[in-house]
Amino acid sequence: MTDTSDSHQLSFQQLSSHQLSSHRLRSHPHIDVEAPGRSTISLGTWPTPLEPAQRLGVRLGLGAGDLWLKRDDLVGLGGGGNKIRKLQHTAGAALGTGADTLVTTGAAQSNHARATAAVAARLGLRCLLVLAGDPPGPAPGAPTGNLSLDRLFGADVHWAGRVANADLDDLARERVAAMEHGGRRPFLIPYGGSGPVGARGYVDCARELTAQAPDSEHVVVAVGSGGTMAGLVAGLGAGRVLGVDTGATPDPERRVAAMVEALGGSPQRLRLDHGQVGAGYSQLSEAGRRALSVAAETEGVVLDPVYTARALAGLHAAVAAGDVRPGQRTVFVHTGGLPGLFGHPVAAELAAADDR
Ligand SMILES: Cc1ncc(COP(=O)(O)O)c(C=O)c1O
């Protein structure tokens, strides 16, 4: 769908050679200059908790002490979720270039777009979201969820209509060029926040997991634009990470492998489950619907219909297939997405369900 290059984004090498002003960076309240020319910003509360999920583990067919939830949904800023870790690096790079506006692309209910809008607000930057689709309008029942939050965080939205994702990228580049022409300093964050820079956020998460659960044998995560899985693989090795494809891109292996290599890891023998895509990215599958209910009923944990419900369904399938076995410590990375539940038709269906 999109390429993995961070267009308008600096690579590590470019970042190093780019003359970041460390005085300017240090004077920013959220910034931490970790090495000359490289910057990250702190946008959450770290480390995120690792919580036991005994009842859920048993329901999935694991032993009582086997399943743990890495609560990246509890990151804190702007509704939380995995995108904040990536933005610590991509928005850090943006500040390093002197950007005044963050620009990114996504689906109408993009969690990444919403997180980018929140981060821009936190950093005092402007934000332009180039979203696929048409404005929903004020009609009752129109999707809200992430879109409402995008507006609340003060982002501008450019509706791209029904376009392919490659066209969405082209449109965003056009908007960036127009802004530059007008004297603005936009910074384009790639689709899903995923590229070698953003994926470093999940190398950070791998480091946390190594301290919190050094003996974990499986780390299960949803795969969209691929940066989350790539960072985990770079930090933990391909054998321990099970990625569950959500159907967001046609080529998740290629995307993940390219980022793992760029991060200095080995992309050999990636574990990717393609069995949970179902009727398509935005459609809640039957297995996803069951996963959503089971997590809520056993642990009081809310998943989202597109990413984390599929990832839990993928873990269930892996247990059924014997790829993940009782007695093996397993971490499910809860990557957030709760606002997306309220932008999906399933939210209204749940509200209207008959009493039991
Ligand atoms: C809630 C949630 N989980 C997981 C993912 C997948 O992450 P990645 O795009 O890094 O593969 C996304 C991506 O949008 C997401 O919003």
The ligand as an SDF file (V2000), in Angstrom:
LIG
                    3D

 16 16  0  0  0  0  0  0  0  0999 V2000
   -4.7000   -0.1330   17.9490 C   0  0  0  0  0  0  0  0  0  0  0  0
   -3.6510   -0.5350   16.9630 C   0  0  0  0  0  0  0  0  0  0  0  0
   -2.9830   -1.6740   17.1730 N   0  0  0  0  0  0  0  0  0  0  0  0
   -2.0330   -2.1080   16.3180 C   0  0  0  0  0  0  0  0  0  0  0  0
   -1.7370   -1.3910   15.1710 C   0  0  0  0  0  0  0  0  0  0  0  0
   -0.7090   -1.9330   14.2560 C   0  0  0  0  0  0  0  0  0  0  0  0
    0.4990   -1.2680   14.3920 O   0  0  0  0  0  0  0  0  0  0  0  0
    1.4580   -1.0890   13.1630 P   0  0  0  0  0  0  0  0  0  0  0  0
    0.7970   -0.1150   12.2340 O   0  0  0  0  0  0  0  0  0  0  0  0
    2.7140   -0.6080   13.7220 O   0  0  0  0  0  0  0  0  0  0  0  0
    1.5920   -2.4260   12.5120 O   0  0  0  0  0  0  0  0  0  0  0  0
   -2.3980   -0.1890   14.9150 C   0  0  0  0  0  0  0  0  0  0  0  0
   -2.1030    0.5780   13.6920 C   0  0  0  0  0  0  0  0  0  0  0  0
   -2.8120    1.4600   13.3030 O   0  0  0  0  0  0  0  0  0  0  0  0
   -3.3720    0.2550   15.8390 C   0  0  0  0  0  0  0  0  0  0  0  0
   -4.0450    1.3940   15.6420 O   0  0  0  0  0  0  0  0  0  0  0  0
  1  2  1  0
  2  3  1  0
  2 15  2  0
  3  4  2  0
  4  5  1  0
  5  6  1  0
  5 12  2  0
  6  7  1  0
  7  8  1  0
  8  9  2  0
  8 10  1  0
  8 11  1  0
 12 13  1  0
 12 15  1  0
 13 14  2  0
 15 16  1  0
M  END
$$$$
